[in-house]
Amino acid sequence: MTDRPSLVERLRRARIVQVLVVYLGASWAVLQVADLLQSGLDLPEWVMPVSVILLLIGLVIILATAWVQALPSTTAKEEAGEVPSDWEIAPKDAVTSLLSGELPHLTWGRSILGGAVALSLCFGVAGLYVMMKGPITLGPEEAGADEAATGIAVVPFSVSGEDLDVWREGMVDLLSTNLDGLGGFRAIDSRTVLARWRSSVGDAPDADLGDALRVAGATGARYALVGSAVSLGGRVRLTGEVYDVADGEKIGQAQVEGQPGEVLSLADGLAVAVVRELLGSEGSQVVSRSQVASLSTSSVEALRSYLEGESLIRGGEFERAASAYEEAVDRDSTFASAYYRLTSTYGWMEAGGDRAERAELALRALSENLPPRDRLLLEGEEALATGDPDGIRLMEEAVKRYPDDPDAWAMLGELYVHGGARVFRTPADVHRAYGSAVERDPTFGPNYIHYAESTIQLGREDEARALLATYLGLAPDTHQGRALQLAVDASFGSPEERAAALSALPDETVHTTSDMINGLPLTSAGLDAYQAVGDVNWARTRGGRWAWVRVWTRIARGRLNEARDLLEEDDSDARRVSLGWVLSLAMPEDGRPTLDPSLCGGSAECLLVSGVQALEDGDDGRAEVARRGFRESLAEAQEAGNEGWAAWLQAGSDGLEAYGSWLEEAPRDAERALREIQLRPEANGTLSDRMRLWLGQIAAQEDRIEDAREYFTSLAYADLGWYGVLEEARALHQAGDVASEDAYRRFLELWSDAPADHPFVVEARQDGGG
């Protein structure tokens, strides 16, 4: 009996190890090609796993073929012609075997052909899929879309002059480092660029533009920076040209010049200039195009910090944004744009103090170096800080000159918010200004805050909710967003939503609830929410502002007894007098409180209204106490060098004298004086409100109804808003205008909690047709 060969001997004869090594090597090559084709032609993701599965199946077939071909019986059958030889395919024989239900005889030819057909079908189907999706692109557009959108490759510079050879590839390293991450652009690693350059261009000292763009495209970059270094009489000029590698279009050019020893600072300056070109050409999610010309720094690190601040402020992260802007001005103390953004960020944070004052002073010192657009913005910022209504006229001219500038529109909106009522600008004007800013830069989150607030005040629920959703998408975790949500729910929600919003107030911060009231409308729901905020914050802080809010919101809702009780509890004499005058407007003459000007201290508001009441009562003694209070407080302010306080007192004193002229039947003189006084920057807040009320009453007295309406409606968001509605209704009724009915109905809604027999309520029902 012949000994059968062992398993090891059979494997040796089949050369399994050699076959396995060759097959694994060939499989690795196939997978590399598959990977290149998948990334280069954007083949579907299933190509790689299917290729691996086919190769595993092929491995089994190849090993089985090796085993079968090593059998002595196979050799005998081949010699007898019973089966095909090693490399024979014999398709007819294979088909016959399949039809008879048998597995075709394994030959090397059949196995290799089967694998080639399977892989070809795999890639063929994938290619057909890509063609059905869209055209296949080769060359620079092979890079993935996300990479191509931001990548920039710095290719070796051409050089001309002595001792500049080191700059050829050295600039690739320097500029790649400087550009990476700057303005949202991703610099391709210098090693990748240089490796591609050497394999494509070789050691040639220079390459043509086509070669440079092909190298940049091969790295996956969207942009190529092609530059030159030229020695000119002991100085060096660096020039960089930015190209879009997809179509070869030149995006922009930047140039810097200096001493040969200043290579690092020159590279910084060129990088900054290149980024300005890129931002200006394609726009950015970080800065608007109108800001690009203002990026005056030549420091890469200062610009990097500034752009980080821009990214943070868009998401409402004011604290972190302020830190980034502070770093920017620390690195470049002449960077005016960073100072400008820093001061406005402090404003959003409501953070004054030394650091805000230092930033404002530095910005003013740099104003002469600013472009015209930025100088206008700075003037607007100064007008906002001082309360000068002239800033509104200035910025209205600015948006005509720079209609595409979102910052100019936002500054105009800010001035409308904080002083527009004095020149008859309404929430509709705020809405228009901030809407224009958002339209031009929809990713800048802070502009949505006042925009949404004005929409709530205008009663546009659907638009307000849409703006709120957009803002929360940009800035998902800010107290401003929470404040807007509370304002929307309190103003437009169902009774349950309103109750939930108001019950949540004690758990909110003072900052959040303070911001919430900025967006409340002059409606019963809005005033109830305002009152709730006042009560909550008074309990927490005992702050004078909230004592004031608690009283006047109750007056505005007709809850006069509550207002009187709270007023008597107030520990501020000046505030009791000032609010006592507001309460006296709602009281019959025989029940109104008598205001004592000797309690006013140095409060211009208190001295003004107590003096006015004294003049109305014909009490010369009390009126003289008010005048003397003005004179003494004014002298004290001047002696202390407090110009702001002195100007405020002077405005109040002049207002009192103007009111006296009106009572003395000189309304035109009084009107001229009151107009001039209420527009002074120092006559802000309640002083201006009082004077606009009187101006409206003078106009109504002279049957100038439209003028009167302008003054009365300008009081909508002051503590006299409720009274402005009533006075507007009276003026319209006096003129026989049926619009008075709507105005009286609005007043009755506000005063729905007032006693039914109150004279104002009776008047509104009778004259309003209800």
HELIX and SHEET records of a PDB file:
HELIX    1   1 LEU A    7  ALA A   14  1                                   8    
HELIX    2   2 ILE A   16  LEU A   41  1                                  26    
HELIX    3   3 VAL A   47  ALA A   70  1                                  24    
HELIX    4   4 PRO A   72  ALA A   80  1                                   9    
HELIX    5   5 PRO A   91  LEU A   99  1                                   9    
HELIX    6   6 TRP A  108  LYS A  133  1                                  26    
HELIX    7   7 GLY A  139  GLU A  142  5                                   4    
HELIX    8   8 ALA A  145  THR A  150  1                                   6    
HELIX    9   9 ASP A  165  LEU A  179  1                                  15    
HELIX   10  10 LEU A  182  GLY A  184  5                                   3    
HELIX   11  11 SER A  190  SER A  200  1                                  11    
HELIX   12  12 LEU A  209  ALA A  218  1                                  10    
HELIX   13  13 PRO A  260  GLU A  262  5                                   3    
HELIX   14  14 VAL A  263  GLU A  282  1                                  20    
HELIX   15  15 ARG A  289  VAL A  292  1                                   4    
HELIX   16  16 VAL A  300  ARG A  314  1                                  15    
HELIX   17  17 PHE A  318  ARG A  331  1                                  14    
HELIX   18  18 ALA A  336  MET A  349  1                                  14    
HELIX   19  19 GLY A  353  ALA A  365  1                                  13    
HELIX   20  20 SER A  367  ASN A  369  5                                   3    
HELIX   21  21 PRO A  372  THR A  386  1                                  15    
HELIX   22  22 ASP A  390  ARG A  401  1                                  12    
HELIX   23  23 PRO A  406  GLY A  419  1                                  14    
HELIX   24  24 GLY A  420  VAL A  423  5                                   4    
HELIX   25  25 PRO A  427  ARG A  440  1                                  14    
HELIX   26  26 ASN A  447  GLN A  457  1                                  11    
HELIX   27  27 GLU A  461  LEU A  474  1                                  14    
HELIX   28  28 HIS A  479  PHE A  492  1                                  14    
HELIX   29  29 PRO A  495  SER A  503  1                                   9    
HELIX   30  30 LEU A  505  ASP A  507  5                                   3    
HELIX   31  31 VAL A  510  MET A  516  1                                   7    
HELIX   32  32 ILE A  517  GLY A  519  5                                   3    
HELIX   33  33 SER A  524  THR A  541  1                                  18    
HELIX   34  34 GLY A  544  ALA A  556  1                                  13    
HELIX   35  35 LEU A  560  GLU A  569  1                                  10    
HELIX   36  36 ASP A  573  LEU A  585  1                                  13    
HELIX   37  37 GLU A  589  GLY A  591  5                                   3    
HELIX   38  38 PRO A  597  LEU A  599  5                                   3    
HELIX   39  39 ALA A  604  ASP A  617  1                                  14    
HELIX   40  40 ASP A  620  GLU A  639  1                                  20    
HELIX   41  41 GLU A  643  LEU A  663  1                                  21    
HELIX   42  42 PRO A  667  GLN A  678  1                                  12    
HELIX   43  43 THR A  686  GLN A  701  1                                  16    
HELIX   44  44 ILE A  705  THR A  713  1                                   9    
HELIX   45  45 GLY A  721  GLN A  734  1                                  14    
HELIX   46  46 ALA A  739  LEU A  750  1                                  12    
HELIX   47  47 PRO A  759  ASP A  767  1                                   9    
SHEET    1   A 4 SER A 158  SER A 160  0                                        
SHEET    2   A 4 TYR A 223  LEU A 232  1                                        
SHEET    3   A 4 GLY A 151  VAL A 154  1                                        
SHEET    4   A 4 ARG A 186  ALA A 187  1                                        
SHEET    1   B 4 SER A 158  SER A 160  0                                        
SHEET    2   B 4 TYR A 223  LEU A 232  1                                        
SHEET    3   B 4 ARG A 235  ASP A 244 -1                                        
SHEET    4   B 4 GLU A 249  GLY A 258 -1                                        
END                                                                             
